[in-house]
Amino acid sequence: MRLGRVARECARPSSSTGVVLVGLVVGTRFVPLPPEAELATVAGLGVGLSFGIGALLVRVPGVARVV
């Protein structure tokens, strides 16, 4: 199956998704929020941050080879 242009551009930055989401989950454990608010926070921030951080990481020469 061939990937489209958007899918190819999103494939490498998506590698940081797990690390960012785990970090956000651990970070929200210490904030007194109901579980629904934690879910909304992690889901809302997690997607944007993970792809943003991933896009920046693939541009760093040493990290780009690993990712």
N, C-alpha and C positions, 0 to 999 in steps of 0.2 A: 504494500500500500504506500502510495506517495503522500508525503505531507505537504500541505500548503505553505505559503510563505510565512504566515502568522504562526503556524504550529512549529515550524523550524526555528523561528526567532524566540519562541517561548520555551523550547525544549531544554536548552542549556541553563538558563536562569532558574528553571524549576528545581534544579538540584539542591538549592538551599531551603526549599520549602519545609522539610522535616525539622531542620535545626531551628529555624525561625519560629515555627509553630510550637515546638517543645519549649523554647525559651519564653514565649508569650504565656503558655499555660503555667509554667513554673512561676513566672513573674506575677500572674494574677492570683496565685494562691494566697498571697499575703495581703491582698486588697480586699476589704470587706464588701464584697458584692454578691448578690444572689447568683446562683449558677446560670440563670438565663442571661444575665448581663455579662458574665464572664464569657459565655459562649458567643454572644454577639460581638464582644470586644475582640476575642481571639480570631473569630471568623472574619470580621471586618478588617482589622489591621493585618492579620496574618497573610492574607492573599496579596495585598498591595505591598507590604514590606518584604515578603519573601521573594517576589518577582523583582522588586526594586533592588534589593541587596544582591540577588543573583545576577541581575544585569550589570551591576557594578563589578562584581567579582570576576565575571568572565572577561572583563576588560583589563584586569591586572595580569601582567605577563606571567608571573610565576604561578599564580592561582589558576589561570586559564588552562594550563596544561593538566592540572589535576582534575578540575571540574570538567 
